[in-house]
Each structure stands twice: as structure tokens, then as C-alpha cells.
Amino acid sequence: MGVLFDKDGTLFDFHATWGAWTGGLLLRLAGGDHARADILARAVGYCYQTRSFASDSPIIAGTPGEIAECLLPYLPGTTPFALITRMNASAATAPQVEAAPLIPMLGRLRAQGMRLGVVTNDAESPARAHLQKAGVADLFDFIAGFDSGFGAKPQPGQLIAFADRMGLDPADVLMVGDSRHDMLAARAAGMRRIGVLTGLATYDDLSSLAEVVLDHVGLLPAWMNDQTKTETAA
């Protein structure tokens, strides 16, 4: 079997990780001008007062390219490539707050023979940097970002690439994510779907698409064990 994880909002708590970072990035892009930074914030659905995001903010599940597309009209003279490069470099240094202790959870899954992967709409380079800093990059067999050549969620390309690389039937892979993008990609790939509530989506947002919705990813091994016991008993 295999287990695929989204990164932001799944392995790492979205609010704790990206709330303050986004405000700092936008202020730097605005050259320290708070009024201009507020204009940029509105363009990407970010609120400085609450350090929170609108439900349709591209920062939640969009690619860096989609975020840049929203910001570029307010940054004259900046090219898409330059802006994306700057955002990726900044994102790579953002302190990540684990949604649950990752090393024991992932180690437990590997000890059970699971193949593990990460599929994110972040760029691959900062994603690897985040996983390295958390000390878990080497626990994954596959890491893909939007720029890794397989597309971005909610399209299923990243997920199918993982199954192909690992020699797995997609039906034998669990996709764990915090957004409807994750669930839709998994459904299109023919994978089982596990939602978590450490992103911005609510239970109601995910429950119609997911097999189960967990409070956080640390509960996954116990849930999987319960499923195995139920299947064995049947």
C-alpha cells in the first residue's frame, strides 16, 4: 500500500505556518509601504488584522503561478518569473509548524511497509526544504510540486505519477489532504481519500468527498489499524 500526503495544511498546520509569513512577504513586496501591502493582501484574500485567509484565497491551494497572477497587476515592472522566484525563495525559509509529530507517525507507517509520498501545489524546491528542516524528507519515496512535470491538483497527474513510480494500484493508495483540491485529485486518480482539519477547509467542506475526516494527520496510523481490524473481522 501507499500513502500520499499534501504538505501545507496536512503535514504542517496552515494557520500557524503561513499566517504571519504571508503578511511579511506582502510587506516586503510592497517595499515597506503598508497601504500598498494592504492592496496586495486584498488581491490574494489575506487579512492583516486577523492573519487569516478568505476561503477562496489562491494561497490556500493555488500554485505560486496562480498567486503571482493575482499580485502582478499591483506590482508594475515585475515579471512573473521574478515574482515566482522571489516567492519560492521566501517560502523555503518559512518556519513550518508540524500538524502532529511527523517523525514517529511516518516512521510507524514505513515500519508497516507503506510507500510514502508528498504531492503539493507548492514548488518542489521549497517543499523539499520544508521536509528537510522537519527531518522527514528521507522518509518519503516521492516528492512532487506543481513544477515537477506532473501538473497540479486538482488534476491527478502527481498522484498517478506516485502510483506508477511505486508500482501500486491507485486503489491501494490513501491520499491525505486538507482541501477539496486534494480530494478531487484523489477521486480522479482512483485513490481512497482522507481529509484532515489542519488547513482552512471545514468538516462540511471535506466530508462529502472523503472516506473519513480526521482532526489531524497524527491520527492516521490508528485509523488505518482500525480499518485493518475491521476488514480482518469481516
Salt bridges, closest charged atoms under 4 A:
ASP6 OD1 - LYS153 NZ 2.81
ASP8 OD1 - LYS7 NZ 2.78
ASP38 OD2 - ARG42 NH1 2.54
ASP122 OD2 - LYS7 NZ 3.16
GLU124 OE2 - ARG128 NE 2.78
ASP141 OD2 - ARG110 NH1 3.41
ASP141 OD2 - ARG115 NE 3.31
ASP182 OD1 - LYS153 NZ 2.69
GLU211 OE2 - ARG192 NH2 2.58
